[in-house]
């Protein structure tokens, strides 16, 4: 299993739960995309299944740890997603429930069911799962990952232990990337864009499409700085109709807008966007109030994309609204 950087308090909390025999049966790991939610879910699973834990932490060497790490432990169930949005259907939830009631056959006496990226899970599915979470078999454990607690119904949240997974320092991110066979130059370039988000940094290095999206985001910022509606519209139109691609670029643009507002008040502030240079230029073009208004328009465009509105039309409307604000 990969080394886990940062999140020391979370790792310590999990170790204490395991060591004291108080492991939570239903857990939610929340954090932004690339922050390591899935890695933490695997770590918690390994902690539950380990045959020789050390002070509540998995040994990483036994057969159980190896099987969890490789993804083929027979008593670890990864629920499959379905549909255009990659959510979990009612049928999937019922199938997992049926499997949860089959007793495990391993030395830990536990079975783990994992639901990753639950942002598009239908409330009907959550209500089906709620019945199981309320009264689970004593050997069954349920792990969910999501971007935000708001992805779940309050009734689900109230019955789970929620942990926040945070990004790490830039230096820790560089170290992790180099350990993963990236060059120091690649690591430096990726961290400039995605800072301590190790997952997104790794994707940036290996995924040409993500690098194109970063360049496009910087181009959108330049168009806003120049108040060039034609260029802004053309670049947004070039995103096409791929929902995930559009949402990725809108998210990165939103972070640049946020950074511009922050730099308007503190030139040395810590930033989260993909380009300090673009954020600095934006801060000289738009006021913090305008930044908030643009942020609101980007959020509405994101919601429109989720609602299957014609994406090119939604992007054209966004371009016009941004130009009107500035």
C-alpha positions, 0 to 999 in steps of 0.5 A: 500500500502507498505511504499515506502523507498528512492526516496524522490525527485521522490515522491516529484516531483509526488506530485507537478505534481498532486497538480499543475494539471500538471500530465504527461500523459505518464510516464516511470519508469526505474530501475533495477529489484527489485528496486520498479518500479511496486510499483512506477507505482502503487503509481503514479496511486493511486495519479491520482485516489485518491478521497482525495489527501493530498498535491498531495499525495494519501490518501491511505484510499479512495475507489479509493486508495483501489481499485488501491492497490488491483488491481481491479480498473475498470479504471486501465488497466494492459496490458497482456504480451505474448510469450516466452519473456513476451513482448507485442504484436501488438494485445495487444497494439491495444486492450489497445488502444480500451479500452483507448478510452472508457471514465472512470466512476470515480470521478477523470475522469481519466483512466490509462493504465499500461505496466510493464517490457517493456524490450522485447516489439517489435518495431512494438508494440511501433510504434502502441502505439506511435500514441496513446501517441502522441495524447492521450484522455485528460483523459487517462494516460500511465505508463511504467516500464523498466530496462533501457530507451534503452528498448524503441524507441527514439520516445517513450522516447521523448514523455514520462516523464522518472523517475529513480527509485533507490535502497535504503540504506541497513538500509532502506532495512532491515527496509522494510523487517522487516515490511514485516514480515521477521526476523532481521536475514533473513533481514541481510542475504538478504541485504548482497547479494542484498543490498538496492534492497528491491524486490530482498532481499524479493525474496531471503528470500522467494525463494529457487531457488534464494538462489540456484542461489546465491550459484551457482554464488559464486561457479562460482566465486570460479572456476574462482579464481582457474582457474578450467575450468571443474568446471566452465563449469559443474556449468554453464551447471547445469543451464539448459535451463531456460532462466530467470535462466541463465540470473539471474546467469549471471547478478549476476556473472557480478556484482561480476566481476564488484566488483572485478575491483572496489576493485582492486582500492579501498578496501573500495568501496561500492559493488553491488554483492552478496558476498564481500568475493568472490569479494575480492578474485576475485580482487586478481586473475584478473586485472581490465582489465581482469574484463572488458574483462570478463564483455564483454564476459558475455554480449555476452552470455546474448545476445546469450541467448536472441537470442535462441542460445542453452544455454548449448553450449553458457555456454560452450563457455563462460566458455572457454572464461573466462578461456582463459582471466585469 
